Amino acid sequence: QVQLVESGGGLVQAGGSLRLSCAASGSIFSFKAMGWYRQAPGRQRELVAGITSGGITNYADSVKGRFTISRDSARNTVNLQMNSLKPDDTAVYYCAAASTMVGVTALYTYWGQGTQVTVSS
C-alpha cells in the first residue's frame, strides 16, 4: 500500500516562503511521476507542479518562477519550494504519485492527505 505524507504547511505572510515535503512509503523513483496539487475552497483541484522519474518538471502558469519541485534521494522525499507567496496560493496542498503515464501525462492515483497553506495579505 502506497502512503504519501505531506509536511511543511502553515501560515505565512504574502511575499514569504514555505517548503513542503512529501515522504513516500516506497522509493520515490519507483513512480513514473510525482506531483503537487492544490485545492482552494470552491475551486477544483489543480496541478501545481510535477516531476517525472527522468527529472522532467512542469508547472502551472500561476506558479512558474516562484515554485520549484525537487527530489531528495537521501530523504526519499519530493519537495515543493514556494517563494513570493500570494494570498491566491492559499489552499490545501496534496502530494500525488503516478505509476502510469499516457504519453506525457501522468495518471496520479496515489494521494496524500494534504497540508494547509495559508498566505495572509
Buried (B, 14 or more C-beta within 10 A) or exposed (E): EBEBBBBBBEEBEEEBEBBBBBBBEBEBEEBBBBBBBBBBEEEEBEBBBBBBBEEEBBBBEEBEEBBBBBBEEEEBBBBBBBBEBBEEBBBBBBBBBBBEBEEEEBEBEBBBEBBEBBBEE
